[in-house]
Amino acid sequence: MTDDELSPAPPDFDRAFEDKLLELFRWRRDERHFKPDPLADGELDDLLKLVSLAPSVGNSQPWRFVRVVSSNKRKAIRDNFMACNSEALGDYHGEKAKLYASLKLEGMDRAPEHLSVFVDNDTDTGQGLGRRTMPETLAYSVVGGIYLLWLAARARGIGIGWVSIIDPVEVAKTLEVPPSWSLVAHLCIGYPEQHHIDPELERVGWQDRLDVSEFVTER
């Protein structure tokens, strides 16, 4: 085997590629409005395979995916969201409460794919490397995999919505997963009904995007 075969030359990511990558970052949206059309056969499987390219602490690969296909389980998770959303509304008052009530905060009714993503806190893969002092890096690894999935999906014209107003313990019970699994995200996946380069929460006046310099500190 030659040196070239052992160590292939790194790719040359030119300016045109950088521009397209920036465009992908800008067009990745947290979708709430989906067409009911199903994804092409094998599309989600292909996307999930790409998650294996995401970094994970100690190469632990702690992500666990549950495709929620049962209509009863989908209803249970939606009911879970509705109860949590109703409670969350009570945290706001006046005009902010009216605005919150008007937001479409999930796409469960129309998204063709529902995917719950868990972290396996007891995984032996990776043999514990890198997580003795920060065990939460297992969950961080799953988040990294989700973001890779999000970008890869957007590159194919597929949208993802992350439902966070939800009781994670109840989702785990509904889906009957092992006790060592903890919910990181419940995702709605499908083709977007609308296309916007700006976040919905900016458009409706909930919160503008702030300049990152406001969050940088030097010591």
Secondary structure, 3 states (H helix, E strand, C coil): CCHHHHCCCCCCCCHHHHHHHHHHHHHCCECCCECCCCCCCCHHHHHHHHHHHCCCHHHCCCEEEEECCCHHHHHHHHHHHHHHHHHHHCCCCHHHHHHHHHCCCCCCCCCCEEEEEEEECCCCCCCCCCCCCCCCHHHHHHHHHHHHHHHHHHHCCCEEEEECCCCHHHHHHHHCCCCCEEEEEEEEEECECCCCCCCHHHHCCCCCCCCHHHHCCCC
